Amino acid sequence: MISMLKKVEFEAKTLQEAEKTAAELLKIRKDKIKLTVTKEKKGLFNIGNMTTYEATPDVNLANEGKVYLENILKTMEIKARMEVRTLSEGTEIHYHVESDENALLIGREGRTLLSLQFMLRNYLNVFVDDHLIISLDIGNYHENRRKQLEILATKTAKEVAQTKIAVKLDPMNAFDRRIIHTKLSEWRDVVTESEGEGEERALVIKPKR
């Protein structure tokens, strides 16, 4: 596993001071920090002793995310089964949740699911310097949605290629737009473009001039 965890080095007079400084610098709770002494500087008659510490998060990222999600589900009183997969030497973590309340957790147009994924991503990225790729799927929503959108993309692209008239799809989130864009990126006779702002941002499939 690639070590992407944050790391800071600093000097402190006491262990308490070191714990406080580490928590401030890493912006995480002190019970989730591992401190290592890297250098000790002794003053005359022990006055002005200084110790150099290295601090890094003491967490297993995949497990940390699992516990975070379990706590949310517990608060919502939802029983669920969870599968966690780590890929690309730990830089990608995929969570798959199955529960009796899948519809509630997915929400309208997958909005609740995307919010949960956003919260999970933000929580785990606190521990790392680089960017982690975090995905959350509930009841195969993403997989089914991807298939639906790819069918829609192909059907619309064929229509546009035949009629030479651009078609604007309903507004959708960035995740869904990317699926259609990727599906049609190899097509010779159509191009895709995003139009509009925020919630109204939509994909337009146009004939290639």
Summary of the structure (lengths in Angstrom):
residues: 209
radius of gyration: 24.2
end to end distance: 47.3
largest distance: 89.1
contacts: 587
relative contact order: 0.11
helix: 46%
strand: 29%
